[in-house]
Amino acid sequence: MTACAVLASLVSILWESNIGSDVMKTIAAPIVGGMITSTIHVLILVPVSFVMMKERA
């Protein structure tokens, strides 16, 4: 839920073309990438690794 809220607010910044948006785009782009990769990590990679470790034991 938090990641969706952050992404919704930052995507609107990335689409803007007003004065000063070029400064905000350089800040928003890495944050969007980080939020997407952290969500994938937490929701997919961590549970899969725990299942693999449990099956191995």
PALUMNU-567800 format. One record per residue: residue number from 1; z, x, y of N, C-alpha, C in turn. Coordinates in Angstrom, 3 decimals. Example, Ala and Ser with C-alpha at 12.3 -4.5 7.8 and 13.67 -1.06 7.14 Angstrom:
BEGIN
SITE|n|nc3|nc1|nc2|cac3|cac1|cac2|cc3|cc1|cc2
SITE|1|7.800|13.190|-5.690|7.800|12.300|-4.500|7.800|13.200|-3.300
SITE|2|7.080|12.850|-2.250|7.140|13.670|-1.060|7.870|12.900|0.030
! end
This chain:
BEGIN
SITE|n|nc3|nc1|nc2|cac3|cac1|cac2|cc3|cc1|cc2
SITE|1|0.000|0.821|-1.185|0.000|0.000|0.000|0.000|0.873|1.260
SITE|2|0.816|1.902|1.247|0.867|2.805|2.402|-0.455|3.530|2.584
SITE|3|-1.020|3.988|1.486|-2.297|4.695|1.575|-3.392|3.779|2.098
SITE|4|-3.386|2.534|1.687|-4.399|1.583|2.197|-4.239|1.363|3.693
SITE|5|-3.012|1.267|4.161|-2.790|1.069|5.595|-3.239|2.284|6.400
SITE|6|-2.925|3.464|5.903|-3.339|4.688|6.595|-4.854|4.815|6.605
SITE|7|-5.478|4.551|5.467|-6.940|4.647|5.394|-7.611|3.615|6.297
SITE|8|-7.072|2.417|6.365|-7.660|1.392|7.228|-7.591|1.802|8.695
SITE|9|-6.504|2.429|9.083|-6.387|2.829|10.485|-7.260|4.040|10.797
SITE|10|-7.401|4.958|9.860|-8.165|6.168|10.126|-9.675|5.957|10.003
SITE|11|-10.088|5.058|9.164|-11.530|4.795|9.031|-12.070|4.224|10.326
SITE|12|-11.273|3.411|10.997|-11.728|2.881|12.285|-11.878|3.993|13.318
SITE|13|-11.047|5.004|13.256|-11.170|6.152|14.160|-12.447|6.930|13.851
SITE|14|-12.779|7.072|12.578|-13.976|7.821|12.196|-15.258|7.124|12.644
SITE|15|-15.240|5.797|12.755|-16.435|5.062|13.156|-16.605|4.949|14.661
SITE|16|-15.573|5.272|15.416|-15.642|5.130|16.868|-16.603|6.146|17.481
SITE|17|-17.156|5.802|18.630|-18.025|6.728|19.356|-17.668|6.744|20.838
SITE|18|-16.446|6.386|21.163|-16.000|6.366|22.555|-15.629|7.763|23.037
SITE|19|-15.249|7.854|24.292|-14.827|9.133|24.864|-13.540|9.583|24.170
SITE|20|-13.502|10.820|23.762|-12.331|11.381|23.107|-12.312|11.191|21.606
SITE|21|-13.268|10.460|21.062|-13.260|10.223|19.620|-13.632|11.475|18.832
SITE|22|-14.340|12.411|19.466|-14.698|13.638|18.751|-13.460|14.456|18.412
SITE|23|-12.447|14.403|19.239|-11.197|15.120|18.960|-10.456|14.439|17.821
SITE|24|-10.402|13.124|17.856|-9.678|12.389|16.821|-10.395|12.447|15.475
SITE|25|-11.724|12.546|15.487|-12.462|12.623|14.224|-12.113|13.890|13.459
SITE|26|-11.918|14.994|14.179|-11.581|16.240|13.494|-10.195|16.184|12.884
SITE|27|-9.328|15.347|13.413|-7.988|15.193|12.851|-7.997|14.163|11.724
SITE|28|-8.753|13.088|11.891|-8.720|11.981|10.939|-9.446|12.300|9.635
SITE|29|-10.502|13.078|9.689|-11.294|13.343|8.482|-10.491|14.031|7.376
SITE|30|-9.746|15.103|7.643|-8.966|15.708|6.557|-7.826|14.820|6.065
SITE|31|-7.277|13.994|6.948|-6.196|13.107|6.525|-6.732|12.048|5.571
SITE|32|-7.924|11.524|5.853|-8.540|10.545|4.954|-8.781|11.181|3.582
SITE|33|-9.322|12.377|3.559|-9.548|13.065|2.285|-8.264|13.330|1.528
SITE|34|-7.235|13.715|2.250|-5.946|13.960|1.608|-5.313|12.707|1.050
SITE|35|-5.439|11.611|1.765|-4.883|10.347|1.272|-5.623|9.868|0.025
SITE|36|-6.931|10.039|0.007|-7.712|9.609|-1.162|-7.366|10.469|-2.373
SITE|37|-7.322|11.783|-2.189|-7.024|12.654|-3.330|-5.585|12.505|-3.804
SITE|38|-4.646|12.289|-2.891|-3.266|12.109|-3.327|-3.088|10.797|-4.070
SITE|39|-3.812|9.762|-3.671|-3.742|8.489|-4.387|-4.308|8.627|-5.795
SITE|40|-5.431|9.313|-5.917|-6.007|9.551|-7.249|-5.045|10.367|-8.100
SITE|41|-4.433|11.361|-7.503|-3.503|12.214|-8.234|-2.319|11.417|-8.756
SITE|42|-1.725|10.610|-7.898|-0.517|9.881|-8.281|-0.819|8.755|-9.257
SITE|43|-1.924|8.051|-9.084|-2.204|6.887|-9.916|-2.933|7.202|-11.216
SITE|44|-3.619|8.348|-11.283|-4.409|8.643|-12.482|-3.938|9.915|-13.177
SITE|45|-3.908|11.026|-12.461|-3.659|12.310|-13.117|-2.234|12.459|-13.645
SITE|46|-1.248|12.041|-12.883|0.141|12.179|-13.334|0.418|11.316|-14.568
SITE|47|0.055|10.026|-14.587|0.294|9.254|-15.814|-0.453|9.783|-17.032
SITE|48|-1.675|10.235|-16.830|-2.437|10.784|-17.959|-1.766|12.037|-18.496
SITE|49|-1.284|12.890|-17.614|-0.616|14.113|-18.086|0.687|13.788|-18.813
SITE|50|1.429|12.771|-18.357|2.654|12.385|-19.060|2.342|11.826|-20.444
SITE|51|1.284|11.037|-20.573|0.903|10.489|-21.879|0.494|11.631|-22.799
SITE|52|-0.254|12.589|-22.281|-0.676|13.727|-23.106|0.529|14.550|-23.558
SITE|53|1.497|14.756|-22.681|2.694|15.514|-23.045|3.528|14.757|-24.080
SITE|54|3.594|13.431|-23.957|4.371|12.633|-24.914|3.704|12.629|-26.269
SITE|55|2.366|12.554|-26.301|1.656|12.596|-27.580|1.808|13.947|-28.251
SITE|56|1.870|15.006|-27.477|2.009|16.347|-28.044|3.389|16.555|-28.661
SITE|57|4.404|15.927|-28.086|5.786|16.118|-28.571|6.099|15.358|-29.832
! end
